[in-house]
Amino acid sequence: MFRKKNISFFLLCQVGFWVDFAIMAGVVALPFLILEHVPNGNTALSGKIFAIQMMTYTITCLLMSKIVGKSKNMLSWARWGVIIFAFSYPLYPFFPYKNVLYVLSALAFIGMAISWPAFYAWVGTETNEAKRQRNLAFFNIAWSLGFTISPLVAGPLYDIDFRFPYILIFGVSILSFVFLLFIQNENNLYKQQENNVSPSSKNEHVGDRTNNIFLYPFWIGVFLANLMTIIPRSTYAEHLKTLVLNKELRFLFEEAVSPILTGDPATKFSWPSAMMAFATAGVFLLFAWTCFWKHRISFLIISQGVCALTFFLLSETKSIILISLSFAVIGANHGLTFFASTYYSVNNPTLRHGRASINEGLVGLGGVVGSLAFGFLVDKYGVSMSYKYISFLVVLVMLVELLIYNYLYKKVKLLDDTQNN
């Protein structure tokens, strides 16, 4: 049983890697596909399509939260989800029309919304807390490595032929489906284990009160983190392309433009995109073996504050190195927030699937607001002005998080004092 479980977990990590490899290949290629091959394509349309993807993802995650959790085999939903994705998302370049892209986007992310909560619920079935933390980290590292490597492949492929990234997406999606066929179903086993837990322990999971103090602020944080990651992914490509075409892009502050920076804008965009994902993976690796980040709101607030300054920098810089470092900061914040929010979400075994679905739904909601609202703003006012607004939004959300944290902390402290007396 132990060996089969380890093999299944390894295969699930493979699935996470290849599915997000496919998604990120599309993220890198899509803005350029819209700008260059869709009639009347612009950044606003790019933002709308990303928003449809995230909106569909959010709604489906929330609708499926109770259904999938009650299934005898939660991964059967994941298999269907990957198949739906495989036969919709890779069709973008072959039907480059606005309304068709809307429909394909909705279908593809219905598939992803069915799949990802099931993945995390499967990882969360591990009953040993320390091992669950490590498994969660390894799975997060796996998919974030897919995000890291994919842009470096998809960008150059797009510059060769705009259809090549999507052909690759289809291939790796089918490969992911094959891996899913060989993963052991753990649902029944862990339901039996949970039935052996005493009722009082089920109703009040160890540390659940303390867990919930941080769960809700970090859910808000994961919304904000995904808003901040989707904005540069969906809106910065056109700005970077303009810098390349106008020969304004520099490595740092040198006077003369390097020949390396004068062509292939999709390849140039792949560099900061890869840095963002690499930073996310690095944080996941750090959190796998440490505990200093647990139950500390200060890490969330400091990280978000740095991101607010980063968007000011992105609005002004023409340095590909500073752009890449800024993307890395945003990616590191995403890694910190997502790992912690997911950890708190699956900490209670009886509530893990519903909470994992809500967590993934907030991921999607951040993507909706970020891509739709800021896609419109960037198209109308440009990066220089629009990105400065993000900093003010971040500060506002930070204040909301602190208010909620303070309220929950006082509430739990009052309950503890009452019980002790």
N, C-alpha and C positions, 0 to 999 in steps of 0.2 A: 504493500500500500504506500509506504514512504517513498519508494523509488518511483512508482507510477505518479505520485503527486508531484515530485520534483520534475519529472519529464513533462508533465502537463503544464507546470508553471513555466518551464523553459519555453514550451511551445506558445504559451500565452504571451510571453515577452516578445517572441518572434512576431506574433500577430500585431502587438502594439507597435513594434518598430516599423513593420511594413505598411500598416494602415496609415500611420502618421507620416511615413515617407510619401505615400500617395497623396495625402491631403496637402502637405507642404509643397509638393511638386505643383499641384494645382494653384496654391496660394501665390507662388512665385510667377507662374505663367499667366494666370488669369488677368491681372491688370494690363499686361502687354497685349494679350489676345483681344481684350475689349478695345483698347486704344487703337490697335492696328488692323483688326479684322472684323469688328462688329460695326455695322452702319451707325453713324452718329455716336460712336462710343466715346466716353469721357470718364473722368474720375467719379462723377456723380453716379453714373451707371454702375461702375465698379463697386461703389459703396452700397448701392441698392442690392446688387447680387450677393455681396457678402452678408448684407443684412437679412436677406431672405434665407440664406443658409443658416445663419445663427438663430433667426426667429423660429424657423422650422425645427431646429435642434432643440431649442428651449421648450417649445410647446409639447413636442413629442416626448421629451425626457419626463416632463411633469405628468403627462397623461399615462405614460407607461410605468410610472414608479411602483404602483401597487400590482399591476398585472404581471410584470416580469418577476417580481419577487415571489409570487405565489406559484410560479411554474415549477414543474418537476425537474426540468432541465433548463436553467437560465441561459445556457450557451446556445440553445436552439434558436433563441431570438437573435443572438449575436451573429449566427451563421446566416440567417435571413437578412440581417442588416447589411452585412458585408456584400452579399450578392446583389442587393438593391443598389448599393453604392457602386459596385463594379460595372453595372449595366446602365448607369446614368451619368456619373461624374466624368468618365473618360470621353463622353460624346460631345463635349463642349465645342472643340474646334471643327467638328464635322457638321454642326448645326449652329453657326455663329450668328444667331438672331436673338434679339433682346427677349422676346416672350418665351422662346424655346429655352433659353438659358435660365429664365425664372423657374420654369417647370422642372428642368433637370436639376437645378440647385435644390429645390424643395424635396425632390425624390431622394437625391444623394444624402441629404442630411437627416431625412427621416431614417434612412438606413443607419447612419452614424449614431443617431439618438437611441435607436434600439440596441445598438451594440455596446456603447461605452459604459453605461451604468451596469450592464451585465458583466463586463470585464472587471470593473472595480468591486462589484458584489462578490465575484468569484475570488478575487484576491483577499477580500475581507473575511472569507470563511475561515481563515487561519485563526485558531483559538489562542495561540501563544502570542502575547502582545509584542514581545521583542521581535519575534520572527515575522509577525504581521507588519511591523514597521519596516523591517528589511525588505520583505517581499514587495511592499508598497513602493519603496524606494527603487528597487531593481526594475519593477514594471514601469515606473515613471521615467527612469533613466533610459529604458529601452525605447519608449515612444519618443522621448525627447532627442535621442540620438537619430531617430528617423527624421525628425524635424531638422536636425543639424546637418546631416549629410545630404538630404534631398535637394536643398537649394543649389548646392555646388554641382549637382548633376542636372537638375531641371533647367537652370539658367542657361548654361552652354547648349543643352539640347534644344531649347527654344530658339536660340540664336542660329542654330543649324536649320531647323524646320519647326514651325510653331505647333505641329501635330505630334512631334516625337515625345514630349513629356506626357501627353495623355495616353499614348500607346503604352508607355512604361507604367502609368497608373493602372491601366487595366490588368497588365501582367502581374504586378505585385498584389493587387486586390484579389485576384484568383488564387495566388499563392497563399495569402492570408486565410482564405476560405478553406483551403486544403489543410492547413495547420489546425484550424478549429475543429475539423472532423476527428482529430486524434486526441483532443483534450478530454480528460476524464471529467465526468460530471460529479461534483462534490456536494451538490445541494442536499441530497438525502442523508449523506453521512453526517453533515454538520447540523442538520435539523435534529438528528438523533442525539448528538452531543449537547445541543442546546436544550433538549427535553430533559437531560440529566441535571441541568442547572436548577437550583431552587427558585421558586416563584419570586421570593423577595429579591434575589439576585437579578432576576430577569427585569423586574420593575425598576430597580435602582442599580443599574450596572456600576461596577466599581469606578468611582471617580466621575460619574456621569454629570453630576452637578457642576463640578469644576470644569469638565469638558465643555459643557454648554455655555459657560461664561465666555469661552473663546470661540466656540463654533459659530455663533451668530455674527460677531464682528468679522470673523474671517470669511464667512459667506459673503458679506458685503465687500470685503477685500478681494475675493476671487472674482466678483463681478467687475470691480474696478481694474484689476490686473488684466483681465481679458479685454476690457475696453481699451486699455493702454497698448496691448500688443496688437490688436486688430487694426488700430488706427494707422500706424506706420506700414503694416503689411498691405493694407488696402488702398492707402492714399499717398504713400511716399514715392511709389514707383514713377509716377509722372513727373514729380519734382526732380527726382534723380536723373531721369531721362533728359529733362530740359538742361540740367547742369552738364551732362555729357555732351549733348548736341551743341550747346553754346560754348563748349571748351572751358567751362568755369570750374569743373571738378578738380580738386587738388588732393594730394596725399595729406599734407598739413597746411602750411602757409606759404609754400614756395611760389615764386613769380611765374615761372614758365610751366605750362601744362605738360605732363608726361604723356608720351604716345600711348602708354598702357591705359590711360583714362579717357581716351577719345572715341571709343567705339563699344559696341555690344552692351547696351545699357542693362539688358536682362541679367547678363553675367555680373555686372557691377552690383546690381540690386541683390544678387544671390550672396554676396559677401556679408553685408550687415544682417541679412536674414539668417544666415548660418550662425553668425555670432550671437544673435538673440537666442536661438535654440541651444547653442553650446553653453551659454551662461545658465540657462534653465537646467540643463543636464548636470552641470557642475554643482548647482545648489542641491539637486536631488541626491547626488553622490555624497555631499557633505552631510545632509540630513539623515542619510541611511545609517550612519554610525555614531551620531551624536544626539544628545538630548537637551542641549543648552537652549534650543529654540522653543521647546515645549512650554506652553502656558506663559508666554511672554508677549504682551501686546506691543511692547516698545519696538520689537524688530519689525513688525508690520508698519508702524507709524513712521519710523526712520526710513525704511525702504521706500515707502510711498512719497515721502518728502523729497528724497533724492530724485525720484522719477519726475516729480513736478519741475525740478530744475533742469532735468534732462530734456524735457520737451521745449523749454526755452532755448537750449543749445541747438536742438534739431531745427528750430525755426530759422536760425541764422547761419549755421555753419555750412561751408562748402568743402569741408575736408572729409574724405572717405574714411579716414582713420577715426575721426571724432564721431562721424555718423555711425560707424560700426561699434564703437565703444558705447554710444548712446543706446543703440539697439540692445547691446549686451546688458546694460543696466536695467532696461525694461524687461528683458528676459530673465534676469536674476530675480527681480521682484515677482515675476510670474511664478518662478520656481518656488520661492519661499512661500508665497501665499497659497498656491495650489496644493503643494505638498501638505502644509499644515491644515488647510481646510478639508482636504481629503482624509487625512489622518483623524481629525476630529469627527468627520462624517461616518467613518466605518468603525469607530471605537466601540460603539454599542452594537453587539452582534444581532440583536433582535430588530434594530432599526436601520441596519447598515444599507439595505437596498433603497429604501425610501429616501434616506439622507444622501446617498450617493447620487440618486437621480436629481434631487434638488440641487446638489452641488454642481452637477453637469448642466442642469438647466440655467443656473446663474452664470456659468461659463458662456453659454449661448446668449443669454440676455446681455452680457457685457459686449459680446460681439455685435449684437443687433444695434445697440445704442451707438457704439463706437463707429461702426462702418456706415450706418445710415446717416446719423447726425453730422459726423465729421466728414463723411464723403461729400455731403451737400456743402458744408462750410468751406472745405478745401477747394472744391470746384468753383465756388463763388468768390472766395476771398484769398485763396492761395495758402500755402503752407506757413509762410512767415507770420501771418496774422492769426490763422486758425489754431495753430499749435500752442500759442500763448494762452488761449482760453482753457486748454486742458489743465494747465497748472492750477488755475483757480478752481476748477472742478475737483481736482485731486484734494486740495485743501478742504473744500466743503465736505467731501466724503470722509476724510480723516476725522473731522469734528463729529460727524454722525457716528462713526465707529467708536470713538472715545465715549460719547454719551451712552451708547448702548452697553458698552463694556462696563462703565461705571454703574449703570442701573442694575445689570445682572450681578455684578460683584456684590453690591449692597444687598440684593435680594437673597442670594445664596448665603451670605454671611448672617443675615437675619434668621434664615431657616436653621442654620447650624447652631446659632446661639439658642434658639428656641428648643431644639432637640436636646442640646446639652443641659439645659435647665430643667 
